C-alpha cells in the first residue's frame, strides 16, 4: 500500500500541466470522485488496524499535495487573459484551410516588382472605356481596319457607345493626358476581347503594359529594358529577339520572343521546335499619340510595350489551358499554395 501511495505521489508531482484542459484531466485522474485518491481512501478499510493511522496520514498528505497543485494552477490560469473566458480551451481544434494566391496574381506581382526596381510606377484606369482612350487617341482612325485587330465588346451607355477596354494602353493615354514627361509607368489590368473561349483564347485576360517617355528615348533603351525584364523573369540564360510588326500606336513596332525556358531553346512542343516563344508587343510611341495626349512630340520621344500575364504564367508554370485560370478549380489553384 505504501508503495502504491509513493507511486501516485510521484505521478502527482511529475504530471505536466500547461493549460486548463490538462488541469481538468489532472483533477479527474487524482482528485475527482473516481480518481486515485478516492480509491486509496476506499482501500484504507482493508489495511490492518495498527497501520491505519500511518497510512491514513500518508493518503491525507497526498491529497493535500494534489489539491494544492490543482488550486495553485487553477488560480494561475484564471488570472491569465486567455483563460478568463475569451478562449475556450475545452473546444476541439478546428483546421483552417490555407488559401493561396492565384497564379495570375503571383506573376502580375512579379512583373510589377521587376519594373518597380527600375523606377516604374503603377497606374490603373477604368475597364469600361470610351472610344477616345481605347482607340482614337492611340491613332486608330474611325472605321480603320486596325480596330478589327482586337474584337471589341461594345456597351450602350446613354447616347455614348462605350467599350470594354481591349488593352491597357488606354490607361497610358490617361497618364499622358495628366502628366508631363518624364513618364515611367506600367498599367496592369484586365482586358476583354470578343473571342470564342478555348484552351488558347479567352474573352478576358490580363495585361501589363509599360510606357517610358522622356527626351532622347531610343529603340536601344527599349531593347535593353526588355532584355532586363526577360532575364529577371525567366533567368540569366534568357535571351530575346525582336521581329518587325505593326501597331497603330507605335512606329516602328516589334514583337518580342524569349528563348524557350522549357527546353533551353533546344526545341520542344511548347515552342513548336523553334526555341522561341512570343511574349509581348512593343515599339516607339507614334508622335501622333504623344500629340493627341498633349505631349510635344518635337521634344519628347518614348517607347511602349504590352504583355499578356496569362502567357507569361503559362511559360513560367507550364499551364497549357487558358481556361484553367478562371474556372476556380481548387485542385488547380492549391498547387500554388507554396509559391510566394
Ligand atoms: N496594346 C497592344 C496589345 O494589346 C500591345 C502593345 C502595347 C504593343 C504597347 C505595342 C506597344 O496587343
Boltz pocket constraint, residues with backbone or C-beta under 6 A from the ligand:
constraints:
  - pocket:
      binder: B
      contacts: [[A, 166], [A, 167], [A, 168], [A, 169], [A, 209], [A, 210], [A, 247], [A, 250], [A, 253], [A, 254], [A, 281], [A, 282], [A, 283], [A, 304], [A, 305], [A, 306], [A, 307]]
      max_distance: 6.0
